[in-house]
């Protein structure tokens, strides 16, 4: 995205101000540089600028902003702490430790500063630089390389040379300690949700812990020592800096690698997320700070649910999306196909004490149907007025859909039945045949047939009168979802056996085999692309020949539902990570060039190494 060049030696630490308006980098060249988010150098902090040359300057190991953005603290290799104002003026120098200071940080409430040193101690200071006396000396048996505050500012975590993690209160009382790594720990980071503490070690791993020392996950890579770790504000992502110059993003929930950033020519020592989570800064042995774009501009994340999102549906008549989740809410959104325009949350359409399993628009877009754990199907208008409640199932209702002529509603249930209802909510017929739960049912485009998927490992075809036509067998596990292609000639089904299967009549055409359960499948409107989503938190795109053409990564949890927009330009996915993602998966070359130039613009305009003629490379886009 951008390279910030200007340091004359390796960079040890990077930090964003809380307002996101400044980035600080601390270097072995004895300076701290302040940069704007666009990559322009704002100020260089150097003790030589503020004092006579008799004042010894040393390599700066760590830098941190106060939460109110007004103060910057730095720590160096001769044990000094320096306090600066936001304009870069030196306010105070403290002879803080007897040896090199490796880490310094503000508490989230801005009241306390903690420093960690090679002299084996952690010390506390108020924001004016006055030492805070603690009842006990906060000490390790070796050098201390990292210190971090809990989100409530009441607990301090420290770690260092011997691989131990210690938790302290503000009076210096040792609350907890455990042996975390066989090698030294280089970095610690608390999650903002109080759930996780991450530790990065020279053993090459990052470990995720509960506060009581319970190991949650170990992130293993082959990139050498892990020098830095940062957890995103939403607690979903861990960024890790590695010895071989690679920066990786990992998903906290299940420890999966999400993304890898290559570009540094030396070890990366520090990483920091921007407050909005859209940018990651990294500092390296190659003297360069790199800014990486975390969010993909070819996708939009819809965040309003407070629990897992089970279903999402497009209106066929206007640019509206409905999403339903385990928070008992149905949310209504207005979307746009313009990648530069954000979708808008409109309202919470419905709130229910039982979570919703499924949501679907009627063909005219006027009615929204929901299926719930409370064994009912409910019909709503777009204002959130409850129009009707369809009762009859004896177990939770897994799915609800309309026939394309709008005359029939189909629902499936834990009770092993499929029910057909008319527009007035009157039960027409109950279809029995599956020997277990029925997870989904959908009408063919001509509304004359429907396909169902069930716990009994089968896909079943029925006519509109409820007569069973065919049973498709081939899956080795429960079948979660089955859909017709737009032309009605092909059926796609997905299962916890990890397979996407394509069927024509009663003949199996193709199997696209994966390793983990798949929960949802959808055809593009032209029938040429098949999307699937499941346990591995990705959305996969396949062609009709069974070739995998793209993997869309971005969710931090299991993907429960995938569906294409009516025009096929957007693919929506609903996930247990509480989000819906809209993927602009089918952008043409000009769109991609425009997006690429948006990414490059700051670099082309601010980086000093760019030739004058090259600054206009994107002027025609």
C-alpha positions as CSV (number, residue, x, y, z in Angstrom):
1,X,0.0,0.0,0.0
2,X,2.8,2.5,1.0
3,X,6.4,2.6,2.1
4,X,7.6,5.2,4.5
5,X,11.3,5.8,4.0
6,X,13.6,8.1,5.9
7,X,15.2,6.1,8.7
8,X,18.9,5.4,8.5
9,X,18.8,2.2,10.5
10,X,16.5,-0.7,11.4
11,X,13.1,0.1,12.8
12,X,12.2,-1.5,16.2
13,X,8.7,-0.3,16.9
14,X,5.6,1.2,15.2
15,X,2.5,2.7,16.7
16,X,-0.7,4.5,15.5
17,X,-2.1,7.5,17.5
18,X,-5.6,6.7,18.9
19,X,-7.2,9.1,16.4
20,X,-5.4,7.5,13.5
21,X,-3.8,10.7,12.3
22,X,-0.2,9.9,13.1
23,X,2.1,6.9,12.8
24,X,5.3,6.8,14.9
25,X,8.3,4.7,14.1
26,X,11.3,4.1,16.4
27,X,14.7,3.3,15.0
28,X,18.3,2.3,15.8
29,X,19.2,5.6,14.1
30,X,18.3,7.2,17.5
31,X,15.2,9.0,16.1
32,X,11.4,8.6,16.1
33,X,9.6,9.7,13.0
34,X,6.0,10.9,12.9
35,X,4.1,10.2,9.6
36,X,0.7,11.1,8.3
37,X,-1.5,8.1,7.3
38,X,-0.8,9.1,3.6
39,X,2.9,8.5,4.2
40,X,4.2,12.1,4.5
41,X,6.8,12.8,7.1
42,X,5.4,15.1,9.8
43,X,8.2,15.4,12.3
44,X,11.5,13.7,13.4
45,X,12.0,13.4,17.1
46,X,15.7,13.5,18.1
47,X,17.4,14.3,21.3
48,X,20.1,16.1,19.3
49,X,17.5,18.6,18.1
50,X,16.5,19.5,21.6
51,X,19.7,19.3,23.5
52,X,23.5,19.9,23.0
53,X,25.5,17.1,21.5
54,X,26.8,16.4,24.9
55,X,23.4,14.8,25.5
56,X,24.0,11.2,24.4
57,X,21.4,9.9,22.0
58,X,20.8,6.2,21.6
59,X,18.8,3.8,19.5
60,X,15.1,3.9,20.3
61,X,13.5,0.6,21.0
62,X,9.9,1.5,21.6
63,X,7.3,4.2,21.1
64,X,3.7,4.7,22.3
65,X,1.0,7.4,22.0
66,X,-1.2,8.5,24.9
67,X,-4.9,7.6,24.4
68,X,-5.8,11.3,24.1
69,X,-3.2,11.6,21.3
70,X,-1.4,14.5,23.0
71,X,1.7,12.8,24.4
72,X,4.3,10.5,22.9
73,X,6.7,8.4,25.0
74,X,9.9,6.7,23.8
75,X,12.4,4.3,25.4
76,X,16.0,3.8,24.3
77,X,19.0,1.5,24.7
78,X,20.7,3.4,27.5
79,X,17.7,3.2,29.8
80,X,16.1,6.6,29.2
81,X,12.5,7.5,28.7
82,X,11.6,10.6,26.9
83,X,8.2,12.4,26.9
84,X,7.2,14.5,23.9
85,X,4.1,16.5,23.0
86,X,2.2,15.9,19.8
87,X,4.1,18.6,18.0
88,X,7.3,16.8,18.6
89,X,8.7,19.0,21.4
90,X,10.7,17.2,24.1
91,X,9.0,17.7,27.5
92,X,11.1,15.5,29.8
93,X,13.9,13.0,29.9
94,X,14.0,10.4,32.6
95,X,16.9,8.2,33.6
96,X,14.5,5.3,34.1
97,X,16.5,2.0,34.0
98,X,20.0,0.8,34.6
99,X,20.0,-1.0,31.3
100,X,18.3,-1.0,27.9
101,X,14.5,-0.5,27.8
102,X,12.9,-2.9,25.4
103,X,9.2,-1.9,25.7
104,X,7.1,1.1,26.9
105,X,3.4,1.7,26.8
106,X,0.5,3.8,28.1
107,X,-2.4,2.3,29.9
108,X,-5.7,2.5,28.0
109,X,-7.0,5.1,30.5
110,X,-3.8,7.2,29.9
111,X,-3.0,7.4,33.6
112,X,0.0,5.1,33.8
113,X,3.1,4.3,31.8
114,X,4.9,0.9,32.1
115,X,8.4,0.3,31.0
116,X,10.3,-3.0,30.7
117,X,14.1,-3.4,30.7
118,X,17.1,-5.6,30.4
119,X,17.7,-4.8,34.1
120,X,15.0,-7.5,34.8
121,X,12.4,-5.0,36.0
122,X,9.1,-3.4,35.1
123,X,8.6,0.1,36.3
124,X,5.5,2.3,36.5
125,X,5.3,6.1,35.9
126,X,2.5,8.7,35.8
127,X,2.0,10.5,32.6
128,X,4.2,13.4,33.7
129,X,7.1,11.0,34.2
130,X,7.1,10.7,38.0
131,X,7.9,7.2,39.3
132,X,5.0,5.3,40.9
133,X,6.1,3.4,43.9
134,X,4.8,-0.2,44.1
135,X,4.6,-2.4,47.1
136,X,6.8,-5.0,45.5
137,X,9.5,-4.8,42.8
138,X,8.1,-6.1,39.6
139,X,10.9,-8.3,38.5
140,X,11.7,-11.2,36.2
141,X,14.7,-13.6,36.4
142,X,16.0,-12.2,33.2
143,X,15.6,-9.4,30.8
144,X,12.1,-8.2,30.2
145,X,11.3,-7.6,26.5
146,X,7.6,-6.7,26.5
147,X,4.9,-5.1,28.7
148,X,1.2,-4.6,28.0
149,X,-1.8,-3.3,29.8
150,X,-5.2,-5.1,30.0
151,X,-8.1,-3.1,28.4
152,X,-9.4,-2.0,31.8
153,X,-5.9,-0.6,32.7
154,X,-5.9,-2.7,35.9
155,X,-3.6,-5.6,34.9
156,X,-0.1,-5.5,33.5
157,X,1.4,-8.4,31.6
158,X,5.2,-8.8,31.2
159,X,7.4,-11.3,29.5
160,X,11.0,-11.8,28.4
161,X,14.2,-13.7,28.3
162,X,13.1,-17.0,29.9
163,X,9.7,-17.4,28.3
164,X,7.6,-16.7,31.4
165,X,4.5,-14.5,31.4
166,X,3.6,-12.6,34.6
167,X,0.5,-10.7,35.4
168,X,0.6,-7.8,37.9
169,X,-1.8,-5.4,39.5
170,X,-1.0,-1.7,39.7
171,X,0.5,-2.0,43.2
172,X,3.1,-4.5,42.0
173,X,1.4,-7.6,43.4
174,X,2.1,-10.7,41.3
175,X,-1.3,-12.1,40.3
176,X,-0.4,-15.0,38.0
177,X,2.7,-16.4,36.3
178,X,3.2,-19.3,33.9
179,X,5.9,-20.8,31.6
180,X,4.6,-19.9,28.2
181,X,7.4,-20.6,25.7
182,X,10.7,-22.6,25.8
183,X,12.4,-19.5,24.3
184,X,12.3,-15.8,24.9
185,X,9.1,-13.9,24.5
186,X,9.5,-10.8,22.3
187,X,6.0,-9.2,22.3
188,X,2.7,-9.3,24.2
189,X,-0.7,-8.0,23.2
190,X,-4.1,-7.9,25.0
191,X,-7.3,-8.1,23.0
192,X,-9.7,-5.3,23.6
193,X,-12.5,-7.6,24.6
194,X,-10.7,-8.9,27.7
195,X,-10.7,-12.4,26.3
196,X,-7.2,-13.1,25.0
197,X,-3.5,-12.4,25.6
198,X,-1.1,-13.1,22.7
199,X,2.6,-13.8,23.1
200,X,5.2,-13.9,20.3
201,X,8.4,-15.9,20.8
202,X,11.7,-16.7,19.3
203,X,10.6,-20.3,19.2
204,X,8.7,-19.2,16.1
205,X,5.2,-19.5,17.6
206,X,2.5,-17.1,18.7
207,X,0.3,-18.4,21.6
208,X,-3.1,-17.2,22.5
209,X,-4.0,-17.4,26.2
210,X,-6.8,-16.8,28.6
211,X,-5.9,-14.5,31.5
212,X,-5.7,-17.5,33.8
213,X,-2.9,-19.0,31.7
214,X,-5.0,-21.5,29.8
215,X,-3.6,-22.0,26.3
216,X,-6.3,-21.4,23.6
217,X,-4.3,-21.7,20.4
218,X,-0.8,-22.0,19.1
219,X,0.0,-20.3,15.8
220,X,2.8,-22.2,14.1
221,X,4.7,-21.0,11.1
222,X,8.0,-21.7,9.3
223,X,9.0,-18.0,9.1
224,X,11.6,-18.0,11.9
225,X,11.4,-16.1,15.2
226,X,8.1,-14.2,15.9
227,X,9.2,-10.7,16.9
228,X,6.0,-8.8,17.2
229,X,2.3,-9.4,17.7
230,X,-0.8,-7.1,17.7
231,X,-4.4,-8.0,18.1
232,X,-7.0,-6.1,16.1
233,X,-9.5,-3.9,18.0
234,X,-12.4,-6.4,17.3
235,X,-10.3,-9.3,18.6
236,X,-10.8,-11.2,15.4
237,X,-7.3,-11.0,13.9
238,X,-3.7,-11.4,15.1
239,X,-0.9,-9.7,13.1
240,X,2.5,-11.3,13.5
241,X,6.0,-9.9,12.5
242,X,8.5,-12.6,11.5
243,X,12.3,-13.0,11.2
244,X,12.2,-13.7,7.5
245,X,10.5,-10.4,6.7
246,X,7.0,-11.8,6.4
247,X,3.9,-10.3,8.1
248,X,1.0,-12.7,8.6
249,X,-2.6,-12.3,9.7
250,X,-4.1,-15.1,11.7
251,X,-7.7,-15.6,12.7
252,X,-7.9,-15.7,16.5
253,X,-11.0,-17.9,16.8
254,X,-9.5,-21.0,15.2
255,X,-5.9,-20.2,14.6
256,X,-6.1,-20.2,10.8
257,X,-3.7,-18.2,8.7
258,X,-5.7,-15.6,6.8
259,X,-3.2,-13.5,4.8
260,X,0.5,-13.0,4.2
261,X,2.2,-9.8,3.4
262,X,5.6,-9.8,1.5
263,X,7.8,-6.8,0.8
264,X,10.2,-6.3,3.6
265,X,13.9,-7.2,2.9
266,X,14.7,-7.9,6.5
267,X,13.3,-9.1,9.8
268,X,10.1,-7.3,10.9
269,X,10.2,-6.2,14.5
270,X,7.0,-4.3,15.1
271,X,3.4,-4.3,13.9
272,X,0.4,-2.1,14.7
273,X,-3.2,-1.9,13.6
274,X,-4.8,1.5,12.8
275,X,-7.7,2.3,15.1
276,X,-10.3,1.6,12.4
277,X,-8.7,-1.7,11.6
278,X,-8.2,-1.0,7.9
279,X,-4.4,-0.5,7.9
280,X,-1.5,-2.4,9.4
281,X,1.9,-0.8,9.9
282,X,5.1,-2.8,10.1
283,X,8.7,-1.8,10.8
284,X,11.7,-3.7,9.7
285,X,15.4,-4.3,9.7
286,X,15.4,-2.9,6.1
287,X,14.8,0.7,7.6
288,X,11.3,0.9,6.1
289,X,7.8,1.2,7.5
290,X,5.2,-0.4,5.3
291,X,1.5,0.3,5.4
292,X,-0.7,-2.7,4.4
293,X,-4.4,-2.4,3.5
294,X,-6.3,-4.9,5.6
295,X,-9.7,-4.3,4.2
296,X,-10.4,-5.3,0.6
297,X,-12.1,-2.4,-1.3
298,X,-13.7,-5.1,-3.5
299,X,-15.8,-6.2,-0.5
300,X,-18.0,-4.6,2.1
301,X,-18.4,-5.8,5.7
302,X,-21.9,-5.4,7.2
303,X,-21.7,-5.2,11.0
304,X,-24.8,-4.8,13.1
305,X,-25.5,-8.2,14.5
306,X,-24.3,-9.0,18.0
307,X,-24.3,-12.8,17.5
308,X,-23.8,-15.3,14.7
309,X,-25.5,-14.5,11.4
310,X,-27.3,-17.5,10.0
311,X,-28.9,-16.2,6.8
312,X,-28.9,-13.4,4.2
313,X,-31.3,-12.6,1.4
314,X,-31.5,-10.1,-1.5
315,X,-34.7,-8.3,-2.4
316,X,-35.5,-9.1,-6.1
317,X,-37.1,-5.7,-6.6
318,X,-34.8,-3.1,-5.0
319,X,-31.3,-2.9,-3.6
320,X,-32.1,-4.3,-0.1
321,X,-30.6,-7.0,1.9
322,X,-32.1,-8.8,4.9
323,X,-29.9,-10.7,7.4
324,X,-31.0,-12.9,10.3
325,X,-29.0,-14.1,13.2
326,X,-28.7,-15.7,16.6
327,X,-29.2,-12.4,18.3
328,X,-32.9,-12.7,17.5
329,X,-32.7,-9.9,15.0
330,X,-33.5,-9.3,11.3
331,X,-31.5,-6.4,9.9
332,X,-32.3,-4.5,6.8
333,X,-29.6,-2.9,4.7
334,X,-29.4,-0.8,1.5
335,X,-26.6,-1.9,-0.8
336,X,-25.0,-0.6,-3.9
337,X,-23.0,-2.3,-6.7
338,X,-20.5,0.7,-6.6
339,X,-17.4,-0.6,-4.9
340,X,-16.6,2.9,-3.7
341,X,-20.0,3.4,-1.9
342,X,-20.6,1.8,1.4
343,X,-23.8,-0.1,2.1
344,X,-26.1,1.4,4.7
345,X,-27.7,-0.2,7.7
346,X,-31.4,0.9,7.7
347,X,-33.1,-0.7,10.6
348,X,-33.7,-3.7,12.8
349,X,-36.8,-5.1,11.2
350,X,-37.6,-7.7,13.8
351,X,-36.5,-8.7,17.3
352,X,-37.3,-12.1,18.7
353,X,-36.4,-14.0,21.9
354,X,-35.5,-17.0,19.8
355,X,-32.8,-16.8,17.1
356,X,-33.6,-16.8,13.4
357,X,-32.3,-19.6,11.3
358,X,-33.4,-18.3,7.9
359,X,-34.6,-15.2,6.1
360,X,-36.1,-14.8,2.6
361,X,-37.7,-12.1,0.4
362,X,-40.9,-12.8,-1.5
363,X,-40.6,-12.5,-5.3
364,X,-42.2,-9.0,-5.3
365,X,-39.9,-7.9,-2.4
366,X,-42.8,-6.7,-0.3
367,X,-42.8,-9.6,2.3
368,X,-40.0,-11.0,4.3
369,X,-40.2,-14.5,5.7
370,X,-38.2,-15.7,8.7
371,X,-37.7,-19.2,10.2
372,X,-37.0,-19.5,13.9
373,X,-36.0,-21.8,16.7
374,X,-39.5,-21.2,18.2
375,X,-40.9,-23.6,15.6
376,X,-42.6,-20.9,13.6
377,X,-42.4,-19.1,10.3
378,X,-43.2,-15.4,10.5
379,X,-44.1,-13.0,7.7
380,X,-43.2,-9.3,7.9
381,X,-43.4,-6.2,5.8
382,X,-40.5,-3.9,5.2
383,X,-41.6,-1.7,8.1
384,X,-41.2,-4.5,10.5
385,X,-44.9,-5.1,11.0
386,X,-45.7,-8.8,11.7
387,X,-48.2,-9.9,9.1
388,X,-48.7,-13.5,10.0
389,X,-47.3,-16.4,12.0
390,X,-47.2,-19.9,10.5
391,X,-47.5,-22.6,13.1
392,X,-47.3,-26.3,12.7
393,X,-43.8,-27.5,12.9
394,X,-42.8,-29.6,16.0
395,X,-39.2,-28.6,16.0
396,X,-37.0,-25.6,15.1
397,X,-37.5,-24.4,11.5
398,X,-34.3,-24.4,9.6
399,X,-35.2,-22.7,6.3
400,X,-38.0,-20.8,4.5
401,X,-38.3,-19.9,0.9
402,X,-40.9,-18.6,-1.6
403,X,-41.8,-20.2,-4.9
404,X,-40.9,-17.8,-7.7
405,X,-44.6,-17.3,-8.6
406,X,-45.1,-16.1,-5.1
407,X,-48.0,-18.5,-4.4
408,X,-46.3,-20.9,-2.1
409,X,-44.0,-20.8,0.9
410,X,-41.8,-23.8,1.8
411,X,-40.3,-24.5,5.2
412,X,-38.1,-27.3,6.6
413,X,-37.6,-28.4,10.2
414,X,-35.9,-30.4,12.9
415,X,-39.1,-32.5,13.0
416,X,-38.1,-34.1,9.7
417,X,-40.9,-32.5,7.6
418,X,-41.3,-30.1,4.8
419,X,-44.4,-27.9,4.9
420,X,-46.0,-26.0,2.1
421,X,-48.1,-22.9,2.9
422,X,-50.2,-20.5,0.8
423,X,-49.8,-16.7,0.7
424,X,-52.3,-16.4,3.6
425,X,-50.2,-18.6,5.8
426,X,-52.5,-21.6,5.6
427,X,-50.9,-25.0,5.6
428,X,-51.4,-26.7,2.2
429,X,-49.4,-29.9,2.7
430,X,-46.8,-31.6,4.8
431,X,-44.1,-33.6,3.0
432,X,-42.6,-36.6,4.7
433,X,-39.8,-38.7,3.4
434,X,-36.5,-37.7,5.0
435,X,-35.6,-39.9,8.0
436,X,-34.1,-37.1,10.0
437,X,-33.9,-33.3,10.1
438,X,-34.5,-31.4,6.9
439,X,-32.1,-28.5,6.5
440,X,-33.3,-26.8,3.3
441,X,-35.8,-26.8,0.5
442,X,-36.1,-24.6,-2.6
443,X,-38.4,-24.4,-5.6
444,X,-37.3,-24.7,-9.2
445,X,-37.6,-21.5,-11.2
446,X,-40.9,-22.7,-12.8
447,X,-42.3,-23.4,-9.3
448,X,-43.2,-26.9,-10.3
449,X,-40.6,-28.9,-8.4
450,X,-38.6,-28.4,-5.2
451,X,-35.4,-29.9,-3.9
452,X,-34.7,-30.7,-0.2
453,X,-31.6,-31.6,1.8
454,X,-31.5,-33.6,4.9
455,X,-29.8,-35.3,7.8
456,X,-30.3,-38.7,6.1
457,X,-27.5,-38.0,3.6
458,X,-30.0,-37.6,0.7
459,X,-31.2,-34.9,-1.7
460,X,-34.9,-35.4,-2.6
461,X,-36.9,-34.1,-5.5
462,X,-40.6,-33.4,-5.1
463,X,-43.4,-32.1,-7.4
464,X,-45.5,-29.2,-6.4
465,X,-48.2,-31.5,-5.1
466,X,-45.8,-33.0,-2.6
467,X,-45.2,-36.3,-4.4
468,X,-41.6,-37.6,-4.1
469,X,-40.0,-37.9,-7.5
470,X,-36.4,-39.0,-6.9
471,X,-33.9,-39.6,-4.1
472,X,-30.3,-38.6,-4.9
473,X,-27.7,-40.6,-2.9
474,X,-24.0,-40.1,-2.9
475,X,-23.0,-37.9,0.0
476,X,-21.3,-39.5,2.9
477,X,-22.7,-37.2,5.5
478,X,-25.7,-35.0,6.3
479,X,-26.7,-32.7,3.4
480,X,-27.1,-29.1,4.5
481,X,-28.2,-27.3,1.4
482,X,-29.4,-28.1,-2.1
483,X,-30.4,-25.6,-4.9
484,X,-31.5,-25.6,-8.5
485,X,-29.5,-23.9,-11.2
486,X,-31.4,-20.9,-12.7
487,X,-32.3,-23.0,-15.8
488,X,-33.6,-25.8,-13.5
489,X,-31.4,-28.4,-15.2
490,X,-28.8,-28.9,-12.5
491,X,-28.9,-29.3,-8.8
492,X,-26.0,-28.4,-6.5
493,X,-25.8,-30.0,-3.0
494,X,-23.3,-29.6,-0.1
495,X,-22.6,-31.7,2.9
496,X,-20.6,-32.2,6.1
497,X,-18.6,-34.7,4.0
498,X,-16.8,-31.6,2.5
499,X,-18.2,-32.2,-1.0
500,X,-20.0,-30.0,-3.5
501,X,-22.0,-32.3,-5.8
502,X,-23.6,-31.4,-9.1
503,X,-26.5,-33.5,-10.3
504,X,-28.6,-33.7,-13.5
505,X,-31.8,-35.7,-13.3
506,X,-30.7,-38.6,-11.1
507,X,-27.1,-38.6,-12.5
508,X,-24.1,-37.3,-10.5
509,X,-22.2,-35.0,-12.8
510,X,-19.3,-33.8,-10.7
511,X,-17.9,-33.8,-7.2
512,X,-15.7,-31.0,-5.9
513,X,-14.2,-32.5,-2.8
514,X,-13.0,-30.5,0.2
515,X,-11.8,-31.4,3.7
516,X,-14.3,-29.7,5.9
517,X,-18.1,-29.4,6.1
518,X,-19.9,-27.1,3.7
519,X,-23.1,-25.5,4.8
520,X,-24.4,-23.4,1.8
521,X,-24.3,-23.3,-2.0
522,X,-25.6,-20.9,-4.6
523,X,-25.6,-20.5,-8.4
524,X,-24.8,-17.2,-10.1
525,X,-27.8,-15.9,-12.1
526,X,-26.3,-17.0,-15.4
527,X,-25.7,-20.5,-13.9
528,X,-22.0,-20.5,-14.7
529,X,-20.5,-20.0,-11.3
530,X,-21.2,-21.9,-8.1
531,X,-20.4,-20.5,-4.7
532,X,-19.9,-22.5,-1.5
533,X,-19.2,-21.6,2.1
534,X,-18.6,-23.6,5.2
535,X,-16.5,-24.6,8.2
536,X,-13.1,-23.3,6.9
537,X,-14.5,-19.7,6.9
538,X,-13.9,-19.2,3.2
539,X,-16.2,-18.7,0.2
540,X,-15.1,-20.8,-2.8
541,X,-16.1,-20.1,-6.4
542,X,-16.3,-23.0,-8.9
543,X,-17.1,-23.2,-12.6
544,X,-19.5,-25.8,-14.0
545,X,-16.7,-28.1,-14.8
546,X,-15.8,-28.4,-11.2
547,X,-12.6,-26.2,-11.3
548,X,-11.9,-24.0,-8.3
549,X,-11.5,-20.5,-9.7
550,X,-11.3,-18.3,-6.6
551,X,-11.2,-18.4,-2.8
552,X,-12.6,-15.4,-0.9
553,X,-11.0,-15.0,2.5
554,X,-12.2,-12.5,5.1
555,X,-14.6,-14.1,7.5
556,X,-13.4,-14.8,11.0
557,X,-15.9,-17.7,11.5
558,X,-17.8,-20.4,9.8
559,X,-19.8,-19.3,6.7
560,X,-23.4,-20.2,7.1
561,X,-25.0,-18.8,3.9
562,X,-23.9,-17.7,0.5
563,X,-26.2,-16.1,-2.1
564,X,-25.7,-14.1,-5.3
565,X,-27.5,-10.8,-5.9
566,X,-30.2,-10.8,-8.7
567,X,-27.8,-9.2,-11.1
568,X,-24.9,-11.5,-10.2
569,X,-22.5,-8.6,-9.4
570,X,-22.4,-9.2,-5.7
571,X,-22.1,-12.3,-3.6
572,X,-23.2,-12.1,0.0
573,X,-22.0,-14.4,2.8
574,X,-23.3,-14.7,6.3
575,X,-21.0,-15.9,9.1
576,X,-20.7,-16.9,12.7
577,X,-18.3,-14.0,13.0
578,X,-21.4,-11.8,13.3
579,X,-20.9,-10.2,9.9
580,X,-22.3,-10.3,6.4
581,X,-19.7,-9.7,3.7
582,X,-20.6,-8.4,0.2
583,X,-18.1,-9.5,-2.3
584,X,-17.7,-7.6,-5.6
585,X,-16.3,-10.7,-7.0
586,X,-16.8,-10.0,-10.7
587,X,-15.1,-6.7,-11.3
588,X,-13.7,-6.1,-14.7
589,X,-10.2,-4.9,-15.6
590,X,-10.9,-1.2,-15.5
591,X,-12.5,-1.5,-12.0
592,X,-9.4,-3.4,-10.8
593,X,-7.1,-0.8,-12.3
594,X,-9.0,2.0,-10.6
595,X,-8.8,0.2,-7.3
596,X,-5.1,-0.5,-7.7
597,X,-4.5,3.2,-8.4
598,X,-6.5,4.1,-5.2
599,X,-4.1,1.9,-3.3
600,X,-1.0,3.3,-4.9
601,X,-2.0,7.0,-4.8
602,X,-0.5,7.9,-1.4
603,X,2.8,6.1,-2.3
604,X,3.1,7.8,-5.6
605,X,2.5,11.2,-4.2
606,X,4.5,11.0,-0.9
607,X,7.4,8.6,-1.3
608,X,10.6,10.4,-1.9
609,X,12.1,7.6,-4.1
610,X,9.3,7.9,-6.8
611,X,10.5,9.6,-9.9
612,X,8.6,12.8,-10.9
613,X,7.4,11.2,-14.2
614,X,6.0,8.2,-12.3
615,X,3.9,10.3,-10.0
616,X,1.4,10.7,-12.8
617,X,1.1,6.9,-13.6
618,X,-2.5,6.8,-12.4
619,X,-3.7,10.1,-13.7
620,X,-5.7,8.5,-16.5
621,X,-7.7,6.3,-14.1
